[in-house]
Amino acid sequence: SIQLIDSGKNVGFSTGNNILIEKALKDGCEYILLLNNDTRMFKDAISTLIKCFEDNPTCGCCGISAFNYKTKERLWGIGGYIRRDNDFMKIDGFGVGWTDNHLRECPKCKSKLPINLSQPSNVNCKNCGVNPYDILYIDSDYIGGGCMMLNKEIIYKVGMFDEAYNPIYEEDKDLSCRIRESGYKLILINIPTI
């Protein structure tokens, strides 16, 4: 069955999700999956996300690769690294959706890796030869709020979304930072296609 909670007005991303997180915790849920209304999920997505927590005991939050909504073969992004420049946090994205410098670390050897914008799935690390898109679980600094699964323990430890960011943007980055700073991992599940 589906329960619909109507707030009566648009309360923004943080507050809207916090209302649902509180309800899920009250109902005894172990995991909470947040999805944007335009997110397309793949078969077995929920069990894949839960398995990530089972395979990675220090995972506080996980998400999946994001593909372009209209052209599902086109990678949009796969997580990101958060860097702090003059007290300003900025995301260095893993994929073609980000307008920054498109650098990331190789998940195996941690060397810097450029992303090829025209062929995002065809990038091998020049240092160790691994294709990062072949690795299932990738440690990330950031999981986007469009698809993130949280375990209840991390919510009790770091809290929910900061509602100061309403109506939208930056709240997922803030929550990601708090999760990492608490000693838990953020893991991007690299799904090669949807």
N, C-alpha and C positions, 0 to 999 in steps of 0.2 A: 504494500500500500504506500501511497505517497501522501505526505503531509505538506500542506502549503502554509507558510507563515507570511502573512501580509503585514508589513510594517505601516501601511497606510500612506506612505510617501517614499520618495527616493532618499534613502539615508546614506548613500555612498557605499563604496566597496568595503571599506574597513568595518563600518558599523553593521552593514548587511551581513557580511560573513561572520562577524562576532556574534550576532544574534543566533545564527545557525550553529556555530561552534558551541555556544553555551547550551543549546538544546541537545546537541549530540552528546556532550559530556553528561548532562542531566539524565539522558537515556542510557548511559553506560557504554557508549561506543568506545572501542579500543583505538580505532583509526577514524580520521575525518578527511574526506576527499572533497576538495574545493575545485569546482569547474566553472569556467566562464560559459555563458550561454551559447557562444559560438564555437566551443571546443568539440571536436569530433574525437571519439574514443575508438580504439581498436578492440578487437575481440580479446577477451581475457585481460583487459586492462586493469581491472580492480584486483584480481588475483596476482597479476604481475607486480603491481605496486606493493601489495601486502607481502609478497615473497621478498621484495627488496629489504623490508624491515627484518624479516626472518633471517636472511642471508647476511645482514649487516647490523649487528646488535647496537652499534653506536649511531645509527641513523636516526635523526630527529625529524627529517622531512625529505620527501622524494618527489620527483616529477618526471615527465617524459619529454622526448624530443618534440619540438613544435614544427609543423609543416604548414606551408601556405594554405589558407582555407580553400582557395579556388583551384590551385594547382598542387595537389597533394604530394606529387613527386618532388616538389621544390622545398628544400629545407629552409625554415625561417630562423631557427635558433636552437641551440642545445645548452641552455644554462648560461653561465658567465662567471667571470672573476670580478670581484668588486675591488677597485683601487681607490685610494683616498688621495686627492690632489688638493692641497690647500684647504683642508677641512671639508671638501666636497667629495661625496662618493659618486663614482661613475662605474658603469658596467662595461667591461670589455667582453663582448659577446663571443660565443663559440660559433655563431653561424651567420648567415647572410642577412638576417633581419636587422642586425645591429649596425649602426652607422659609425661606430668607433673604428679602431685600427685592426680589428679582427684577429687579434693574437690570442693564443691560449697555450697552455702547457700540454705537452704530451702526457697522457695519463700514466704511461709506463716509466719514462725516464725523466719527466718534468722539464725537459728543454722547451724553449719557446717554439711555437709552431704557427706559421701563417696559414690562414684559411683562404683557399682558392674560391673566389666569389662565383666564378662561372661553373665550377664543378665541386660543390661542397663535400661530396662523398668520396672524392678522389685525392686525398691529401695524406701522404705518408710522412712520418717524422724523419728528417734528414739524419738525425743522430742515431736512432735505434731501428728505424724502418717500419715501426708499427703504424697501422692505420687506426687512428683514434676512434673512428666510427665502427670499428669491429669490437670494441670493448663494451660490455653490457652495462656495467656500473661505473660511472664517472663522478669523482668527487667534484663538487662545485661550490662556489661561494654564494650562488644565487639560484633560487628556484622561482620561476614566475608564478604569479597568483592565478593564471589562467588554468593551470592544472597542478595542484600540489596536494600531496597527502601528508598529514601530520599525525604523529601518535599522541595519545592523550598526555603521556608523561612530559613531552616537550612543552605542551601548552601550560601544564601546571608549573613547569620550571621557568619559562620565559614570558608567559602571557600570550595574549592574542594580538591581533593587528592594532597598531597605534592609531586611534581615531583622529589624531591631529592631522593625518594625511588625507582626510576626506576632502573632496568627494572621491578622488582616485589618483593613483600613481605614487610610487616610492614606498608604499606600505609593505609590499612583498620584499623589497630590498632591505628595509629596516628589520623585518622579522627574520630574514635570512641571516643578517649580521648577528642578531641576538642569539639565534640557534648556534651559529658557529662559535661565538664567544662563550657559550655555555659548555663547550666541549663536545657537542654533537656534530655529526656529519650531515651535509646536504648532498644527496645523491641524485644525479641525473641518470635515468634509465634510458639508454640509447636504443631506441626502437628504429631500425633502419628504414622502415616504410609503414604507411598506414593503410 
